[in-house]
Amino acid sequence: MIEVFTSKYCAPCKILKKFLSELNIKYIEVNIDSPDGMERFMKLKTNAIPVMRFRNGKLFIGCPRKKEELIKVLRENGEKVSL
């Protein structure tokens, strides 16, 4: 399952979560506002959010501007997307 690192004050995070929900993609949200979430985020060695960590271990940093771009990223990382 995809892990999505977010913060409650992050507008791109909200957009990404909306896109994922609209595509019926299941994910685990890791809120970096919590100490545990921040500790897990720091291990990624990045300082930008949102971050998606895929099953293959690859990271995608940021939020695609269009849902179609997100679909491409998901498929490139082995996620099944049905339209």
C-alpha positions in Angstrom: 0.0 0.0 0.0 1.2 3.5 -0.7 2.3 5.7 2.2 1.4 9.4 1.8 3.3 11.8 4.0 1.3 14.9 4.7 0.7 17.9 7.0 -2.7 19.4 7.9 -1.6 22.8 6.7 -0.3 21.6 3.3 -2.7 22.5 0.4 -1.0 20.2 -2.2 -1.4 17.4 0.3 -5.1 17.9 0.4 -5.3 17.9 -3.4 -3.2 14.7 -3.6 -5.5 13.0 -1.1 -8.5 14.1 -3.0 -7.1 12.7 -6.3 -6.2 9.4 -4.6 -9.7 9.1 -3.1 -11.4 9.9 -6.5 -9.3 7.1 -8.1 -10.2 4.7 -5.2 -6.5 4.2 -4.4 -5.9 2.9 -0.9 -3.1 4.6 1.0 -1.8 5.0 4.5 -1.6 8.7 5.6 1.5 9.6 7.7 0.9 13.0 9.3 4.2 14.7 9.9 2.7 17.0 12.4 2.9 14.1 14.9 6.3 13.1 16.5 6.0 9.6 15.1 5.1 10.9 11.6 8.0 13.3 11.7 10.4 10.6 12.7 9.3 8.4 9.8 9.4 11.4 7.4 13.0 12.3 8.4 14.1 8.8 7.3 13.1 9.7 3.8 15.8 12.4 3.6 13.7 14.9 1.9 12.2 18.2 3.2 9.2 18.6 0.9 5.7 17.3 1.2 3.5 15.6 0.0 5.6 12.5 -0.5 4.2 9.2 -1.8 6.3 6.1 -1.0 5.4 3.1 -3.2 5.6 -0.6 -2.5 8.7 -0.7 -4.7 10.4 1.8 -2.3 10.5 4.7 -4.8 9.4 8.1 -3.7 7.4 10.7 -5.6 7.7 14.2 -4.1 4.9 16.8 -4.7 1.5 16.7 -6.2 0.8 16.2 -9.9 -1.2 19.1 -11.3 -3.7 16.9 -13.0 -5.3 13.6 -12.1 -4.0 12.1 -15.4 -0.4 12.9 -14.3 -1.1 11.1 -11.0 -2.4 8.1 -12.9 0.8 7.9 -14.9 3.0 8.1 -11.8 0.9 5.4 -10.0 1.2 3.1 -13.0 4.9 3.7 -13.4 5.3 2.5 -9.8 3.3 -0.6 -10.2 -0.1 0.5 -8.8 -3.2 -0.7 -10.5 -5.5 2.2 -11.5 -8.9 1.4 -13.1 -10.9 4.2 -14.6 
